[in-house]
Amino acid sequence: MWIWIVLIVIAVALVGMYNSLVRLRVRVDGAWADIDVQLKRRWDLIPNLVETVKGYASHERDTLEAVIEARNRAMSAQGPADRAEAENQLTGTLRSLFALSEAYPQLRAVESFTQLQGTLNEIENAVQNARRYYNAVVRDYNTKIEVFPNSLLAGAFHFTRREFFSLEDEGQRDAPAVSFQ
């Protein structure tokens, strides 16, 4: 009789551990989807921004092409590490695009440019928040699959570590700054 009770308790514990691992894996996937949505919003905004700048700084073709090229690389990147690297490059090219507004005062006065820049800053903040949440969930998930006895169950059911979505350059952690003064 006691053996059955012990077996039932062990089975319930294993089912509980497995379910908690599944819940965390689903949260990681959901958090990654949130980052993906924000990045797609950012990518959709960039062509409008480039077109607005193009009208005022058409001879800055290299800068405009670099932004579009970086956007395309970011859109095709796979996985958190590749996506982070591509997003770092995109942020750098956006900084150079916004630097053009300093050289072209008439561009700074265009309402659509300032609206697009404001929207981009909002999206950058949303990406940053989504990234923080994703990394927190990944940390919890990775910790859970590595601690004993969860590690035994995680290995048996092929729960694998997830990558963090991190930025390499500390200076790239801020949204592209634009000064209209």
Secondary structure, 3 states (H helix, E strand, C coil): CHHHHHHHHHHHHHHHHHHHHHHHHHHHHHHHHHHHHHHHHHHHHHHHHHHHHHHHCCCCHHHHHHHHHHHHHHHHCCHHHHHHHHHHHHHHHHHHHHHHHHHCHHHHCCHHHHHHHHHHHHHHHHHHHHHHHHHHHHHHHHHHHHCCCHHHHHHHCCCCCCCCCCCCCHHHHCCCCCCCC
